Amino acid sequence: MPIYTLACGSQSLELGQRTLIMGIVNITPDSFSDGGHFFSTDRAVAQALQLVADGADILDIGGESTRPYSEPVSLEEELERVIPVIERLATKVNVPISVDTTKAAVAKAAVAAGATIINDIAALRMDPEMAATAAQCQVPLILMHMKGTPKTMQAAPTYTDLIGEVKRFLEDAVAVAINAGVAREAIILDPGIGFGKTIAHNLQILRELDRFHDLGAPLLVGSSRKMFVRQLVKPPAEKDIDPLSPEVAWGTQATVAAAAMKGAHIVRVHDVARTRATLAVIDAIQSA
């Protein structure tokens, strides 16, 4: 696996020596897996602190659901959700805080509040100010592939050459970021599991993840509790399964193992404790 060092404010992340864990905190009423569970500043902060105690290397704080067919929230609402949480966490945790947003104004306010990574699932496409803002903030930037928008992405997504098309999309996003002034070594790439992908597409990305290494950037994979996992583990007669069920937890850990074996530098998950145990074994196998 390629080795990278990422500067996150006063901290640095060593990527590639082991698989790092990004813990998810959704401050939303409608996220697909935990909507409403942490929909208050106090509960979100408590969850984040628990994830760090469980072994999270990074916290990812988001205030807008990006589940399939979801509607965007206003700038004001997103700011009200995420900024108080980031402000409190910045004084309590010793791991980098990422803000999961497509809005430049949220990213800028989050960095001012203490975030040291910007995670843009739109890869700079939804807000024309995001590229310049990321460059001004001088923090690592995560660029993710998504076909369409959260509202449209799962409307029969098709590809002629899945891996090739995702790679070209990410290459173009990197070029936009660099042209705006983002440092090449500050970019992380995410192939966008579940974002405009069928079950078969998601499985192919996991199986062929190592093909993305030639893009020359750390790879992040977010498969936790996604629909394709739920569809693979649900009872045959059911349409879906509870994202919090044990079966989905086990299925998620299978995807974490697969991603790590193919060279994911970071896995983005809801369940940090189980993931830490999975990666303790996978990373030992990798380094044996």
N, C-alpha and C positions, 0 to 999 in steps of 0.2 A: 504494500500500500504506500502511495506517495506520502511524504512527511511535509507538513506545513506548520509554521508558527504564525499565530494570529494575534495581533495587538488589540486588546479590548480595554481602552482607557488605560488605567494603571496596571491592569492585569494582562496576562498573555495565555493563550491556549495552545498547547502542543497537540497537533492533530496528526494521527496516523500511528502513534505508538500504542494506543489503545482506542477503542471506540468510545467516544464521549456521548453523554446522555443529556438531551435537552428536555426539561420537564415543562409540560404544558399547563398554563393557568388561563382558562377561558372565563372572562368576566362578562358573560352573556346570559340571557334567559333562554336561548334557543340553539346552542351548539348541539350537534348531533349526538354527542356521547355524554356530555355532562352539563347541558344547558340548565342554568338556574342553580346548580349546586354551589357555585362560588360567586353568585351575583350580588356581592356586597364587598366593600373594601376590606372589612374585617375577615370575612371568610376567604377571600382571595389571598390575602396576606398570610393567613394561617395555612392555607393549602401550599403556598409557595415555600414557606418555611419547612413544612413537612417534606416536600419534594427535595429540598436541599439536605435535610437530615437523612433522607433515604438514599442520597448519593448523586443528585443532579449536578452536572457540571455547568449547566446553563439553565436559566429560567426564560421561558418565552411567554410574554404577557400579551393577551389579545382582548379587544373589546368589541369585535364584530364577527359574528358567525359567518363562516365561508362554506357551510354545508351545501350540498347540491340544492339548487332552486331558492337559495336564501336571498333576502332583500338587503341592500346596504343600509347602514345606519348613518345618521347625520354626523358631521364633524363634531358638533357640540356634545352629542351623546357619547361618542367614542372617547373624547377627551375626558369627560366626567367619569367614565368607567376606568380608564387605565392610568391616568396621571397620578391620582392619589395612591394607588397601589405601588407604582414604581417609586414614588417619592419615599414611601415608608420602607420598601424593601432595600432601597439603595443604602440605607443606614444600618441594615440588619443582616445582609448576606455578603459573603465573600466570593460569590460567583458572578460572572457576567449576566446582565439582564438584557434580553432581546425584546423589542417591541414588534408585535405581529400586526402590521398595518399596511394599507395601500395608500394612505393619505400623507402627503408631505408635512402638513401642519402637525399631525399627530406624531410623526417621526421626530420632527424638530423639538416639540414640547417634551417628548419622552426622553430624548437624549439630554435635554436641559435638566430633566428631573432625575437623571442617573442611569438611564439605559445606555448600553455600550455596543449594541448590535441592532441593526434594522433588518427585519424579516419581511420582505415584500413579495407576497404570493403572486402579484401581478407583474413582477419583473419590470417595473417602471412604466407600465403601459396605462394604468388607470389615472395617474395624476402627472401632468406634464412637468410639475415642479419637483417630483420625487428624485430624479437623477441629480439635479443640482443640489438639493437638500442633503442627500446622502454624501455628496462630495464635500459640502460645507461642514457637515457634522464630523467627518473624518473618523468614522467607525466602520467596522465590517458590515457588509451588505449581503444579504441572502437573496438570490434571484431564483424564482421557481417557475417551472413550465406549467402553464395552464391553457387549455384549449377553450377559448371563450371567456366567460365570466362565471362566478358561482351560480348565477341564475340560469345560465344556458349550457354550462360545460358538460352536463350528463345527457344532453339531448342527442343521442345516437352518435357519439364521437367515433370518427373513422380516421385511419391513417393508411397511406400507401407503404411507408417505411417508418415504422414507429420510432425506433432508436435514432435513425438518421434525422427525422423531423424534429424530435425533441432536442437533439444535439445542436442542430442548426438554429433553433429558437434560442437556446441558451447562449450560443456563440454571438448571436445578434444582440441579445440583452447585455452581455459582457461588453460588447463594442459601444453600446449606448452609454453604459456606466463609465467606461474609461474616457470616452469623449467628453463626458460631463465633468471629469476630474476625479473620479473614484480611483483609488490605487488598485492596480491589478491584484496585488497580494492581499487585498482586503475583501475579495469576493468569494462567496461560497455558493455552490450551485445545488439545486434541488430539482430532480426530474418530475416532481409533482404527482406522486402516487395518489390516485383517486380524483384528480382534477382534470376532467375531460378524458377519462380512461375507462375502458371496460374491464371486467375481471381479467380477461386474457391479456390486455395491455399491461395491467399492473403486475401480473405474474411475469410477463416477459421482461419488464424493467428490472424486477428483482433478480431474475435469472441472469440478465446481461448487464448488470450495473457496472461491472468492471470496464465495459466499453466507454464509459463516460470519463475515465481517468485521463484520457488524452486531451481533455479540455483544459487541463492544467490548473484545477482549482479543487479545494476540498468538497466532498459530496455529503449532502444531508438527505436523509430519507425519513419521511413521515408516513408510516403505515398504520399507526396505532388506532385500533377499533374501527377502521374504515369499512365501508360497505362491502368491499370485496372479501374481506376477512369474515364478516358476518355471514355473507352468502355461502362461503365455503364451509362454515362450521354449523350452520343452522339445521334444525330438523327438516327433512325433505318436504313435509307438508306445510311448513310455516313460510310466510313471506319475508320475515326478518326475525332477528333475535335481539334481546336486550344487549346494548353495547357494554353493559357492566357485568354481563354473565361470565362465569368461569371459562366457558368455551371460547368466548371472544378473547379473553385474557391469554389463554393458551395459544390461540391462533395468532394473536399479535406477536407473542414471543417467538413463534416460528418465523414470522417475517423479519423480526429483529435479527435473529440468528442468520437468516439468509442474507440480509443486507450487510451484516458485519463480515460474513465470509467472503462477500464480493467487494469489500473495500469501502463501505460507508465510513466516513470519518465521524459523523454525528447521526444519532437516531433521535427523532423527536417523538416523545411518548407521554401518555398520561400516567402510567404505572411505572414509576422509577424503581421501586424496590425490586419488582420481578425482573425488570430489565437489567438491573445491576447484576443479579444472579446469573441471568442468561449470558451476559457479556463476560462475566468472570470466567466462564467455561469456554466460550467461543474465542476470546482473546488468548486464553492459554493454549488452545489448539493452534491458533494462528502463529503464535510465537514459539511453539515447541520445536 
